[in-house]
Amino acid sequence: MSTSTKSTNKEETTEVSYTTAAYATLFNKGLERVVEVSKSSLDLAVEQNTELLASCKKALKASPMPGLFLFDMAGSAFEGYVALQKSLLGLAVEQSTAVIDAAQEFSLDAGKAKGGINALIQQSMDRTVAAQNSVLDFAAKQTKAAGETVKQQPGVTGTPVETVTESIQRGVDTVVAAQKEILNLAAKTVKSTAAKA
């Protein structure tokens, strides 16, 4: 889809061509810039959160308040969340680039469209599974870190709190493993169906 406009001026004539591919490329460049700004903002949020938690710990250190370790857990959780968000933003850019590249290729050769669509579906599924696995790994890592922090507290060893903490960890590990298996089976089914189409 190409439309041309001519601007007539006594001194110059300019022809500008607008195409779907040009818009798509421009969109993708804009998306990449937004993602970079988002990642920078997330990095600044981590710095701010670290400074805030350090200030809170310092202010409360002299108080008889137990459980300052929770500030460390909160900081680690926030850093993990930011890393996950940055990873998902990267996957969004990759997906956008793949769709635009495929669309441009399909517009040039309609015969490649079927194979290209199948490959695009498979790549999309791979990215979706990778994103979901990142989320599951993040949840498992955070649960394990929280459990380890609780078990390291004085007076927890050999108590029901330790038993419950270990039970929760095993439960989360089981759920994560089951979710990953379901994702892998779904991915195989989608890929198989796409390949047969």
C-alpha angles and dihedrals in degrees: 000000000000127000125181130206126194122206110203118205127161091246104034144018118208126191118199122189121204118196135172089241091055091051091047092050091048090049091051093050089051091050091050090052092048090050092050091050090047091052091050090050090050091051090052090049090054091051091048092047091050092051092046094050091046090052092049092049091048093049093048097040093092092048122090089240111133123210103053085147086079088073090058090049091050091050093050092047092051092049090050091049091052092049089051092049091050090050092051091048089053091051090051091055091048091050092048092049092049092051093049093047091049093048091051092048092048092051090056098048121019090190090067092051097092095049091041093052091050091050090047092052091050093048090047090052091049091052092047091051091047091052093048091047089052090054092047093047090049092052092048092047093049092048091050092048091049091048093049091049092051092048091051092059117106114266097018100100112102094007131115088257090065091047093050092046091053091046092052091050092051090048093051091046090052093049092047092050091049092048092050091050091050090049092050092049091048091049092051091050094049092046092048092049092047092050092052094049 
